[in-house]
Amino acid sequence: MVYPGAGVACAVCGAQEASAPATWTLQVGERGQTWLCAACTRDNLRSIEGKLDEVWW
Ligand SMILES: [Zn+2]
């Protein structure tokens, strides 16, 4: 559905999976859809809770 036949890759660390595991997070932003793997999702949650708007750009 997201990347048909191409698998998914973590936008942060580059980890790849044939299909997105339930633990991965799909984010939709200005650059389109990006995936975060389980580990990066956990790290990212702290950023999201804290300062979502500042750090990204
Ligand atoms: Zn990752």
PDB file of the backbone (N, CA, C, O) and the ligand in Angstrom, with CONECT records:
HET     ZN  A 101       1
ATOM      1  N   MET A   1       0.841  -1.205   0.000  1.00  0.00           N
ATOM      2  CA  MET A   1       0.000   0.000   0.000  1.00  0.00           C
ATOM      3  C   MET A   1       0.872   1.251   0.000  1.00  0.00           C
ATOM      4  O   MET A   1       0.571   2.232  -0.679  1.00  0.00           O
ATOM      5  N   VAL A   2       1.930   1.202   0.752  1.00  0.00           N
ATOM      6  CA  VAL A   2       2.758   2.394   0.863  1.00  0.00           C
ATOM      7  C   VAL A   2       3.822   2.416  -0.231  1.00  0.00           C
ATOM      8  O   VAL A   2       3.860   3.326  -1.059  1.00  0.00           O
ATOM      9  N   TYR A   3       4.681   1.408  -0.220  1.00  0.00           N
ATOM     10  CA  TYR A   3       5.652   1.253  -1.285  1.00  0.00           C
ATOM     11  C   TYR A   3       5.470  -0.132  -1.881  1.00  0.00           C
ATOM     12  O   TYR A   3       6.157  -1.069  -1.475  1.00  0.00           O
ATOM     13  N   PRO A   4       4.584  -0.278  -2.808  1.00  0.00           N
ATOM     14  CA  PRO A   4       4.246  -1.622  -3.299  1.00  0.00           C
ATOM     15  C   PRO A   4       5.468  -2.367  -3.813  1.00  0.00           C
ATOM     16  O   PRO A   4       6.161  -1.905  -4.720  1.00  0.00           O
ATOM     17  N   GLY A   5       5.714  -3.500  -3.232  1.00  0.00           N
ATOM     18  CA  GLY A   5       6.784  -4.359  -3.716  1.00  0.00           C
ATOM     19  C   GLY A   5       8.179  -3.907  -3.385  1.00  0.00           C
ATOM     20  O   GLY A   5       9.146  -4.583  -3.739  1.00  0.00           O
ATOM     21  N   ALA A   6       8.312  -2.784  -2.718  1.00  0.00           N
ATOM     22  CA  ALA A   6       9.641  -2.237  -2.511  1.00  0.00           C
ATOM     23  C   ALA A   6      10.090  -2.306  -1.059  1.00  0.00           C
ATOM     24  O   ALA A   6      11.238  -1.982  -0.756  1.00  0.00           O
ATOM     25  N   GLY A   7       9.214  -2.719  -0.161  1.00  0.00           N
ATOM     26  CA  GLY A   7       9.582  -2.740   1.235  1.00  0.00           C
ATOM     27  C   GLY A   7       9.598  -1.335   1.811  1.00  0.00           C
ATOM     28  O   GLY A   7       9.188  -0.377   1.155  1.00  0.00           O
ATOM     29  N   VAL A   8      10.073  -1.223   3.042  1.00  0.00           N
ATOM     30  CA  VAL A   8      10.109   0.072   3.702  1.00  0.00           C
ATOM     31  C   VAL A   8      11.498   0.282   4.293  1.00  0.00           C
ATOM     32  O   VAL A   8      12.218  -0.677   4.569  1.00  0.00           O
ATOM     33  N   ALA A   9      11.856   1.520   4.479  1.00  0.00           N
ATOM     34  CA  ALA A   9      13.150   1.844   5.073  1.00  0.00           C
ATOM     35  C   ALA A   9      12.967   2.933   6.119  1.00  0.00           C
ATOM     36  O   ALA A   9      12.224   3.894   5.918  1.00  0.00           O
ATOM     37  N   CYS A  10      13.647   2.765   7.219  1.00  0.00           N
ATOM     38  CA  CYS A  10      13.579   3.770   8.272  1.00  0.00           C
ATOM     39  C   CYS A  10      14.208   5.068   7.798  1.00  0.00           C
ATOM     40  O   CYS A  10      15.310   5.063   7.251  1.00  0.00           O
ATOM     41  N   ALA A  11      13.518   6.173   8.004  1.00  0.00           N
ATOM     42  CA  ALA A  11      14.007   7.462   7.544  1.00  0.00           C
ATOM     43  C   ALA A  11      15.184   7.956   8.374  1.00  0.00           C
ATOM     44  O   ALA A  11      15.931   8.833   7.940  1.00  0.00           O
ATOM     45  N   VAL A  12      15.346   7.396   9.559  1.00  0.00           N
ATOM     46  CA  VAL A  12      16.388   7.873  10.461  1.00  0.00           C
ATOM     47  C   VAL A  12      17.653   7.035  10.343  1.00  0.00           C
ATOM     48  O   VAL A  12      18.728   7.569  10.070  1.00  0.00           O
ATOM     49  N   CYS A  13      17.535   5.739  10.544  1.00  0.00           N
ATOM     50  CA  CYS A  13      18.728   4.884  10.585  1.00  0.00           C
ATOM     51  C   CYS A  13      18.889   4.047   9.334  1.00  0.00           C
ATOM     52  O   CYS A  13      19.933   3.421   9.152  1.00  0.00           O
ATOM     53  N   GLY A  14      17.884   4.015   8.460  1.00  0.00           N
ATOM     54  CA  GLY A  14      18.019   3.306   7.204  1.00  0.00           C
ATOM     55  C   GLY A  14      17.720   1.821   7.284  1.00  0.00           C
ATOM     56  O   GLY A  14      17.921   1.104   6.304  1.00  0.00           O
ATOM     57  N   ALA A  15      17.251   1.346   8.411  1.00  0.00           N
ATOM     58  CA  ALA A  15      16.884  -0.058   8.530  1.00  0.00           C
ATOM     59  C   ALA A  15      15.788  -0.399   7.532  1.00  0.00           C
ATOM     60  O   ALA A  15      14.882   0.399   7.291  1.00  0.00           O
ATOM     61  N   GLN A  16      15.878  -1.586   6.956  1.00  0.00           N
ATOM     62  CA  GLN A  16      14.917  -1.944   5.928  1.00  0.00           C
ATOM     63  C   GLN A  16      14.165  -3.209   6.297  1.00  0.00           C
ATOM     64  O   GLN A  16      14.709  -4.127   6.910  1.00  0.00           O
ATOM     65  N   GLU A  17      12.888  -3.229   5.903  1.00  0.00           N
ATOM     66  CA  GLU A  17      12.053  -4.402   6.085  1.00  0.00           C
ATOM     67  C   GLU A  17      11.255  -4.631   4.809  1.00  0.00           C
ATOM     68  O   GLU A  17      10.970  -3.693   4.065  1.00  0.00           O
ATOM     69  N   ALA A  18      10.902  -5.872   4.568  1.00  0.00           N
ATOM     70  CA  ALA A  18      10.120  -6.181   3.372  1.00  0.00           C
ATOM     71  C   ALA A  18       8.733  -5.567   3.452  1.00  0.00           C
ATOM     72  O   ALA A  18       8.165  -5.143   2.446  1.00  0.00           O
ATOM     73  N   SER A  19       8.196  -5.526   4.669  1.00  0.00           N
ATOM     74  CA  SER A  19       6.931  -4.828   4.896  1.00  0.00           C
ATOM     75  C   SER A  19       7.001  -4.209   6.281  1.00  0.00           C
ATOM     76  O   SER A  19       7.706  -4.707   7.159  1.00  0.00           O
ATOM     77  N   ALA A  20       6.278  -3.136   6.471  1.00  0.00           N
ATOM     78  CA  ALA A  20       6.404  -2.401   7.718  1.00  0.00           C
ATOM     79  C   ALA A  20       5.856  -3.204   8.890  1.00  0.00           C
ATOM     80  O   ALA A  20       4.681  -3.570   8.886  1.00  0.00           O
ATOM     81  N   PRO A  21       6.679  -3.482   9.883  1.00  0.00           N
ATOM     82  CA  PRO A  21       6.190  -4.154  11.089  1.00  0.00           C
ATOM     83  C   PRO A  21       5.233  -3.244  11.854  1.00  0.00           C
ATOM     84  O   PRO A  21       5.245  -2.024  11.688  1.00  0.00           O
ATOM     85  N   ALA A  22       4.414  -3.855  12.687  1.00  0.00           N
ATOM     86  CA  ALA A  22       3.434  -3.086  13.452  1.00  0.00           C
ATOM     87  C   ALA A  22       4.106  -2.096  14.396  1.00  0.00           C
ATOM     88  O   ALA A  22       3.495  -1.119  14.831  1.00  0.00           O
ATOM     89  N   THR A  23       5.364  -2.361  14.704  1.00  0.00           N
ATOM     90  CA  THR A  23       6.070  -1.493  15.638  1.00  0.00           C
ATOM     91  C   THR A  23       6.615  -0.246  14.967  1.00  0.00           C
ATOM     92  O   THR A  23       7.052   0.690  15.636  1.00  0.00           O
ATOM     93  N   TRP A  24       6.587  -0.238  13.649  1.00  0.00           N
ATOM     94  CA  TRP A  24       7.082   0.939  12.930  1.00  0.00           C
ATOM     95  C   TRP A  24       6.014   2.016  12.892  1.00  0.00           C
ATOM     96  O   TRP A  24       4.821   1.734  13.006  1.00  0.00           O
ATOM     97  N   THR A  25       6.460   3.252  12.730  1.00  0.00           N
ATOM     98  CA  THR A  25       5.545   4.377  12.699  1.00  0.00           C
ATOM     99  C   THR A  25       5.606   5.064  11.344  1.00  0.00           C
ATOM    100  O   THR A  25       6.686   5.385  10.849  1.00  0.00           O
ATOM    101  N   LEU A  26       4.450   5.283  10.755  1.00  0.00           N
ATOM    102  CA  LEU A  26       4.384   6.024   9.507  1.00  0.00           C
ATOM    103  C   LEU A  26       4.116   7.491   9.804  1.00  0.00           C
ATOM    104  O   LEU A  26       3.149   7.845  10.478  1.00  0.00           O
ATOM    105  N   GLN A  27       4.994   8.327   9.285  1.00  0.00           N
ATOM    106  CA  GLN A  27       4.789   9.753   9.452  1.00  0.00           C
ATOM    107  C   GLN A  27       4.551  10.376   8.090  1.00  0.00           C
ATOM    108  O   GLN A  27       5.215  10.030   7.113  1.00  0.00           O
ATOM    109  N   VAL A  28       3.614  11.283   8.031  1.00  0.00           N
ATOM    110  CA  VAL A  28       3.315  11.967   6.783  1.00  0.00           C
ATOM    111  C   VAL A  28       3.640  13.438   6.960  1.00  0.00           C
ATOM    112  O   VAL A  28       3.056  14.125   7.798  1.00  0.00           O
ATOM    113  N   GLY A  29       4.571  13.902   6.165  1.00  0.00           N
ATOM    114  CA  GLY A  29       5.008  15.287   6.290  1.00  0.00           C
ATOM    115  C   GLY A  29       5.153  15.925   4.923  1.00  0.00           C
ATOM    116  O   GLY A  29       4.602  15.443   3.933  1.00  0.00           O
ATOM    117  N   GLU A  30       5.894  17.003   4.884  1.00  0.00           N
ATOM    118  CA  GLU A  30       6.023  17.753   3.643  1.00  0.00           C
ATOM    119  C   GLU A  30       6.764  16.966   2.571  1.00  0.00           C
ATOM    120  O   GLU A  30       6.587  17.206   1.377  1.00  0.00           O
ATOM    121  N   ARG A  31       7.590  16.031   3.007  1.00  0.00           N
ATOM    122  CA  ARG A  31       8.339  15.236   2.036  1.00  0.00           C
ATOM    123  C   ARG A  31       7.619  13.941   1.692  1.00  0.00           C
ATOM    124  O   ARG A  31       8.188  13.069   1.035  1.00  0.00           O
ATOM    125  N   GLY A  32       6.375  13.811   2.132  1.00  0.00           N
ATOM    126  CA  GLY A  32       5.638  12.594   1.850  1.00  0.00           C
ATOM    127  C   GLY A  32       5.665  11.659   3.035  1.00  0.00           C
ATOM    128  O   GLY A  32       5.759  12.089   4.185  1.00  0.00           O
ATOM    129  N   GLN A  33       5.579  10.367   2.740  1.00  0.00           N
ATOM    130  CA  GLN A  33       5.496   9.390   3.808  1.00  0.00           C
ATOM    131  C   GLN A  33       6.885   8.914   4.194  1.00  0.00           C
ATOM    132  O   GLN A  33       7.688   8.559   3.331  1.00  0.00           O
ATOM    133  N   THR A  34       7.165   8.907   5.472  1.00  0.00           N
ATOM    134  CA  THR A  34       8.425   8.373   5.955  1.00  0.00           C
ATOM    135  C   THR A  34       8.142   7.393   7.084  1.00  0.00           C
ATOM    136  O   THR A  34       7.180   7.547   7.836  1.00  0.00           O
ATOM    137  N   TRP A  35       8.989   6.394   7.185  1.00  0.00           N
ATOM    138  CA  TRP A  35       8.843   5.382   8.232  1.00  0.00           C
ATOM    139  C   TRP A  35       9.917   5.548   9.285  1.00  0.00           C
ATOM    140  O   TRP A  35      11.052   5.929   8.998  1.00  0.00           O
ATOM    141  N   LEU A  36       9.525   5.250  10.515  1.00  0.00           N
ATOM    142  CA  LEU A  36      10.501   5.156  11.588  1.00  0.00           C
ATOM    143  C   LEU A  36      10.457   3.744  12.138  1.00  0.00           C
ATOM    144  O   LEU A  36       9.379   3.218  12.415  1.00  0.00           O
ATOM    145  N   CYS A  37      11.620   3.126  12.298  1.00  0.00           N
ATOM    146  CA  CYS A  37      11.648   1.786  12.859  1.00  0.00           C
ATOM    147  C   CYS A  37      11.310   1.844  14.350  1.00  0.00           C
ATOM    148  O   CYS A  37      11.162   2.926  14.918  1.00  0.00           O
ATOM    149  N   ALA A  38      11.192   0.697  14.961  1.00  0.00           N
ATOM    150  CA  ALA A  38      10.762   0.639  16.364  1.00  0.00           C
ATOM    151  C   ALA A  38      11.694   1.442  17.264  1.00  0.00           C
ATOM    152  O   ALA A  38      11.241   2.205  18.117  1.00  0.00           O
ATOM    153  N   ALA A  39      12.995   1.266  17.070  1.00  0.00           N
ATOM    154  CA  ALA A  39      13.959   1.956  17.918  1.00  0.00           C
ATOM    155  C   ALA A  39      13.906   3.464  17.698  1.00  0.00           C
ATOM    156  O   ALA A  39      13.934   4.240  18.653  1.00  0.00           O
ATOM    157  N   CYS A  40      13.830   3.872  16.440  1.00  0.00           N
ATOM    158  CA  CYS A  40      13.805   5.300  16.144  1.00  0.00           C
ATOM    159  C   CYS A  40      12.483   5.921  16.551  1.00  0.00           C
ATOM    160  O   CYS A  40      12.436   7.093  16.925  1.00  0.00           O
ATOM    161  N   THR A  41      11.414   5.152  16.484  1.00  0.00           N
ATOM    162  CA  THR A  41      10.125   5.641  16.961  1.00  0.00           C
ATOM    163  C   THR A  41      10.208   5.977  18.436  1.00  0.00           C
ATOM    164  O   THR A  41       9.721   7.014  18.887  1.00  0.00           O
ATOM    165  N   ARG A  42      10.839   5.072  19.178  1.00  0.00           N
ATOM    166  CA  ARG A  42      10.950   5.296  20.617  1.00  0.00           C
ATOM    167  C   ARG A  42      11.785   6.545  20.901  1.00  0.00           C
ATOM    168  O   ARG A  42      11.422   7.364  21.746  1.00  0.00           O
ATOM    169  N   ASP A  43      12.894   6.682  20.196  1.00  0.00           N
ATOM    170  CA  ASP A  43      13.716   7.867  20.387  1.00  0.00           C
ATOM    171  C   ASP A  43      12.965   9.123  19.981  1.00  0.00           C
ATOM    172  O   ASP A  43      13.060  10.169  20.622  1.00  0.00           O
ATOM    173  N   ASN A  44      12.213   8.986  18.893  1.00  0.00           N
ATOM    174  CA  ASN A  44      11.533  10.144  18.345  1.00  0.00           C
ATOM    175  C   ASN A  44      10.386  10.616  19.218  1.00  0.00           C
ATOM    176  O   ASN A  44      10.064  11.804  19.229  1.00  0.00           O
ATOM    177  N   LEU A  45       9.770   9.707  19.944  1.00  0.00           N
ATOM    178  CA  LEU A  45       8.641  10.085  20.785  1.00  0.00           C
ATOM    179  C   LEU A  45       9.031  11.171  21.771  1.00  0.00           C
ATOM    180  O   LEU A  45       8.251  12.079  22.057  1.00  0.00           O
ATOM    181  N   ARG A  46      10.230  11.067  22.278  1.00  0.00           N
ATOM    182  CA  ARG A  46      10.669  12.086  23.224  1.00  0.00           C
ATOM    183  C   ARG A  46      10.776  13.443  22.537  1.00  0.00           C
ATOM    184  O   ARG A  46      10.434  14.472  23.121  1.00  0.00           O
ATOM    185  N   SER A  47      11.249  13.439  21.302  1.00  0.00           N
ATOM    186  CA  SER A  47      11.339  14.688  20.563  1.00  0.00           C
ATOM    187  C   SER A  47       9.966  15.238  20.256  1.00  0.00           C
ATOM    188  O   SER A  47       9.728  16.441  20.357  1.00  0.00           O
ATOM    189  N   ILE A  48       9.059  14.342  19.877  1.00  0.00           N
ATOM    190  CA  ILE A  48       7.706  14.774  19.534  1.00  0.00           C
ATOM    191  C   ILE A  48       7.019  15.366  20.751  1.00  0.00           C
ATOM    192  O   ILE A  48       6.355  16.399  20.665  1.00  0.00           O
ATOM    193  N   GLU A  49       7.184  14.708  21.872  1.00  0.00           N
ATOM    194  CA  GLU A  49       6.551  15.209  23.085  1.00  0.00           C
ATOM    195  C   GLU A  49       7.143  16.556  23.501  1.00  0.00           C
ATOM    196  O   GLU A  49       6.448  17.424  24.029  1.00  0.00           O
ATOM    197  N   GLY A  50       8.425  16.702  23.255  1.00  0.00           N
ATOM    198  CA  GLY A  50       9.102  17.909  23.698  1.00  0.00           C
ATOM    199  C   GLY A  50       8.943  19.064  22.730  1.00  0.00           C
ATOM    200  O   GLY A  50       8.178  19.997  22.976  1.00  0.00           O
ATOM    201  N   LYS A  51       9.674  18.992  21.622  1.00  0.00           N
ATOM    202  CA  LYS A  51       9.735  20.141  20.738  1.00  0.00           C
ATOM    203  C   LYS A  51       9.580  19.718  19.298  1.00  0.00           C
ATOM    204  O   LYS A  51      10.547  19.658  18.538  1.00  0.00           O
ATOM    205  N   LEU A  52       8.372  19.434  18.945  1.00  0.00           N
ATOM    206  CA  LEU A  52       8.100  18.934  17.602  1.00  0.00           C
ATOM    207  C   LEU A  52       8.461  19.935  16.532  1.00  0.00           C
ATOM    208  O   LEU A  52       9.029  19.562  15.506  1.00  0.00           O
ATOM    209  N   ASP A  53       8.153  21.164  16.742  1.00  0.00           N
ATOM    210  CA  ASP A  53       8.248  22.120  15.654  1.00  0.00           C
ATOM    211  C   ASP A  53       9.642  22.716  15.463  1.00  0.00           C
ATOM    212  O   ASP A  53       9.947  23.255  14.399  1.00  0.00           O
ATOM    213  N   GLU A  54      10.476  22.623  16.475  1.00  0.00           N
ATOM    214  CA  GLU A  54      11.733  23.349  16.383  1.00  0.00           C
ATOM    215  C   GLU A  54      12.800  22.636  15.587  1.00  0.00           C
ATOM    216  O   GLU A  54      13.396  23.213  14.678  1.00  0.00           O
ATOM    217  N   VAL A  55      13.044  21.391  15.922  1.00  0.00           N
ATOM    218  CA  VAL A  55      14.304  20.757  15.550  1.00  0.00           C
ATOM    219  C   VAL A  55      14.366  20.261  14.127  1.00  0.00           C
ATOM    220  O   VAL A  55      15.458  20.052  13.599  1.00  0.00           O
ATOM    221  N   TRP A  56      13.244  20.069  13.498  1.00  0.00           N
ATOM    222  CA  TRP A  56      13.269  19.320  12.246  1.00  0.00           C
ATOM    223  C   TRP A  56      13.984  20.024  11.115  1.00  0.00           C
ATOM    224  O   TRP A  56      14.529  19.338  10.249  1.00  0.00           O
ATOM    225  N   TRP A  57      14.021  21.329  11.062  1.00  0.00           N
ATOM    226  CA  TRP A  57      14.576  21.976   9.875  1.00  0.00           C
ATOM    227  C   TRP A  57      15.809  22.811  10.172  1.00  0.00           C
ATOM    228  O   TRP A  57      16.380  23.413   9.263  1.00  0.00           O
TER     229      TRP A  57
HETATM  230 ZN    ZN A 101      15.468   3.532  12.549  1.00  0.00          ZN2+
END
